[in-house]
Amino acid sequence: MRVFRNLRLVFMGTPEFAVPPLHALVESGYPVTRVVTQPDRPRGRGKKLTPGPVKSYCLNRGLDVLQPAKITDPAFIELIRTLAADVIVVVAYGRILPPGLLTIPRLGCVNVHASLLPRYRGAAPVHWAVINGEPETGVTTMLMDEGLDTGDILLQERLPIGPDDNMGLVHDRLARLGAALLVKTLDRLERGRLEPRPQDGTRATYAPPVGRKHELIDWTRPATEIKNLVRGLDPWPGAYTTLGDKQLKIWRADVVYPDGTGEPGRVLSADAERGLVVQTGGGALRIHELQTAGRKRLSVAKFLRGHPLTAGGRLGEHVSKSN
């Protein structure tokens, strides 16, 4: 039987990561008075305006949605004020909240962040935890202030990262973990059983947005680092190299240590028996799945049947100046 809670909430979130926490609030009986999400964006080849995952969820559940063009708009801030929310919950909304919003709720603004703060503050904590080969990450709930993920910590939960886990798997696990932690946080906050603790700024690290420059494979790096880059950018946006003048995305790979050494980027084998193995700056990378621009992801066996690639060839020779 659903328990109905007393805290009045405004929820702010936009992407898929925010859906499980919102669902957990609804199913836990919290009165979500409004959901604030970013405006619909043009998507697909036709650039049709399409709602984000949070709005799509709200439409299916009959939740009232607000999509302000600017959250600094005084009219929007005043509307939020009239809702008399006890807490504003923020999960991957995508914009920094202005002071005018932070001071409205009686118990503050609670954020769910996908890292063990103060490590990996910023926009892409899941990507960078995997790219950097971290053995674990986690979720933090915190009271928001005017800084970038600098508010006092409320609760944290840890999550191991397996050596072959990609960003997508870790993202989904963290979303579910964050949903449960959010409900636990609000329950304790409502009962006055939480002691916020300041972050240690001397231990802070940052997770900037992933850009094009981060996606390019540098074959002079060790094979382990390249494998981590590949899985840290899977399923989005993907790590890439070049084959001749064509872009080639690498989606799944393992580290191997062949006898001898070679020039980084040199193809050591490209056949059904030994697979596609490429020399790196330390060890070699055995590629299992890859994709050319505009095509589907393929296993190496299928790829090699349609692309002339042989031992002695080179990946990464032609990189456009725009990269």
Secondary structure as UniProt FT lines:
FT   STRAND          9..13
FT   HELIX           16..18
FT   HELIX           19..27
FT   TURN            28..29
FT   STRAND          32..36
FT   STRAND          41..43
FT   TURN            44..47
FT   STRAND          48..50
FT   HELIX           53..61
FT   STRAND          65..66
FT   TURN            71..72
FT   HELIX           74..82
FT   TURN            83..84
FT   STRAND          87..91
FT   HELIX           99..102
FT   TURN            106..107
FT   STRAND          109..113
FT   TURN            117..120
FT   HELIX           125..131
FT   TURN            132..133
FT   STRAND          136..143
FT   STRAND          153..160
FT   TURN            163..164
FT   HELIX           167..190
FT   TURN            191..192
FT   HELIX           201..203
FT   HELIX           212..215
FT   TURN            219..220
FT   HELIX           223..232
FT   TURN            233..237
FT   STRAND          239..243
FT   TURN            244..245
FT   STRAND          246..256
FT   TURN            264..265
FT   STRAND          266..271
FT   TURN            272..274
FT   STRAND          275..279
FT   STRAND          284..292
FT   TURN            293..294
FT   STRAND          298..299
FT   HELIX           300..306
FT   TURN            311..312
FT   TURN            321..322
//
